[in-house]
Amino acid sequence: QVQLVESGGGLVQAGGSLRLSCAASGRTFSTYAMGWFRQAPGKEREFVAAINWSGGSTDYADSVKGRFTISRDTAKNTVYLQMNSLKPEETAVYYCAASSLFSRVTWQYGHWGQGTQVTVSS
């Protein structure tokens, strides 16, 4: 079992940057693939980025490739999402999640954080 707590959200101007953090509790963190998802009002939750258990493989949604970077620090039981060149349409609640599979499929993630709000102003 793993518990996840996101932080780092906030208000930023278009073109700005934010770094989200997701702190995990539980001894099995290093065995999980981790993902970031986001959900805007009235829209479905969508995949943003994923990283495998070792950190050796990453995957990104096309819309964020080249601007967002996912990373993990196993010693700190934390996964990060560095977001650069943010756009107003990326305003959403951002969630981190853990899975036994390295995947971009929402339902394959069994553990979720409570989410952190990111608001990008134009």
C-alpha positions as CSV (number, residue, x, y, z in Angstrom):
1,Q,0.0,0.0,0.0
2,V,1.2,3.5,-0.8
3,Q,-0.2,6.9,0.1
4,L,0.5,9.9,-2.1
5,V,0.4,13.6,-1.3
6,E,0.9,16.2,-4.0
7,S,2.2,19.7,-3.5
8,G,3.6,22.6,-5.5
9,G,0.5,23.8,-7.4
10,G,-0.5,27.4,-7.6
11,L,-1.2,30.3,-9.8
12,V,1.3,31.1,-12.6
13,Q,1.2,33.3,-15.7
14,A,1.3,31.8,-19.2
15,G,4.8,30.9,-20.1
16,G,5.8,30.4,-16.5
17,S,7.0,27.3,-14.7
18,L,6.0,25.2,-11.7
19,R,7.4,22.1,-10.1
20,L,4.9,19.6,-8.6
21,S,6.0,17.1,-6.0
22,C,4.4,13.9,-4.9
23,A,5.5,12.4,-1.6
24,A,4.9,8.8,-1.1
25,S,4.7,6.8,2.1
26,G,5.2,3.1,2.2
27,R,8.2,0.9,1.8
28,T,7.2,-0.3,-1.7
29,F,7.5,3.1,-3.4
30,S,10.5,2.0,-5.4
31,T,8.6,-0.9,-6.9
32,Y,5.9,1.3,-8.5
33,A,5.7,3.1,-11.7
34,M,4.5,6.6,-11.1
35,G,2.3,8.8,-13.3
36,W,0.9,12.4,-13.4
37,F,-2.6,13.0,-14.7
38,R,-4.7,16.2,-14.8
39,Q,-8.4,17.0,-14.9
40,A,-9.9,20.2,-16.0
41,P,-13.4,21.2,-15.1
42,G,-15.9,19.3,-17.2
43,K,-13.3,17.1,-18.8
44,E,-12.0,13.6,-18.3
45,R,-8.8,12.9,-16.4
46,E,-6.0,12.7,-18.9
47,F,-2.5,11.3,-18.9
48,V,0.4,13.7,-18.6
49,A,3.6,11.8,-17.8
50,A,4.8,8.5,-16.4
51,I,8.1,7.1,-15.1
52,N,9.0,3.5,-14.5
53,W,10.1,2.0,-11.2
54,S,13.8,2.6,-11.8
55,G,13.5,6.0,-13.4
56,G,15.1,4.7,-16.6
57,S,12.0,5.1,-18.7
58,T,9.6,8.0,-19.1
59,D,6.6,8.6,-21.2
60,Y,4.8,11.9,-22.0
61,A,1.6,13.0,-23.6
62,D,2.3,14.7,-26.9
63,S,0.9,17.9,-25.7
64,V,3.6,18.3,-23.0
65,K,6.6,16.7,-24.6
66,G,9.6,18.9,-24.5
67,R,8.1,21.2,-21.9
68,F,7.4,18.9,-18.9
69,T,9.9,16.6,-17.2
70,I,9.0,13.8,-14.8
71,S,11.6,12.5,-12.4
72,R,11.8,10.5,-9.2
73,D,14.0,10.4,-6.1
74,T,13.8,7.0,-4.5
75,A,15.8,8.1,-1.4
76,K,13.1,10.8,-0.8
77,N,10.2,8.7,-1.9
78,T,9.2,11.5,-4.1
79,V,8.2,12.0,-7.8
80,Y,8.4,15.4,-9.5
81,L,6.8,17.1,-12.5
82,Q,8.7,20.1,-13.8
83,M,6.4,22.1,-16.0
84,N,7.7,24.8,-18.2
85,S,6.1,27.2,-20.8
86,L,2.7,26.6,-19.2
87,K,-0.5,27.4,-21.1
88,P,-3.8,28.7,-19.9
89,E,-5.5,25.5,-21.2
90,E,-3.4,23.5,-18.9
91,T,-5.3,24.8,-15.9
92,A,-6.4,21.7,-14.0
93,V,-6.1,19.6,-10.9
94,Y,-3.0,17.6,-11.2
95,Y,-2.9,14.1,-9.7
96,C,0.0,11.7,-9.1
97,A,-0.7,8.0,-9.1
98,A,1.1,4.7,-8.6
99,S,0.8,1.6,-10.6
100,S,2.5,-1.8,-10.8
101,L,2.5,-1.2,-14.6
102,F,4.4,1.5,-16.6
103,S,1.4,2.8,-18.3
104,R,-0.5,5.9,-19.5
105,V,-3.9,4.2,-18.8
106,T,-5.8,5.8,-16.0
107,W,-7.6,2.7,-14.7
108,Q,-4.3,0.8,-14.4
109,Y,-3.3,3.1,-11.5
110,G,-4.6,1.9,-8.2
111,H,-3.3,4.5,-5.9
112,W,-4.0,8.3,-6.2
113,G,-3.2,11.5,-4.4
114,Q,-5.8,14.1,-3.6
115,G,-4.6,16.4,-6.3
116,T,-3.1,19.9,-6.5
117,Q,-4.6,22.8,-8.4
118,V,-2.6,24.5,-11.1
119,T,-4.0,27.7,-12.6
120,V,-2.4,29.3,-15.6
121,S,-3.5,32.9,-16.2
122,S,-3.4,34.5,-19.7
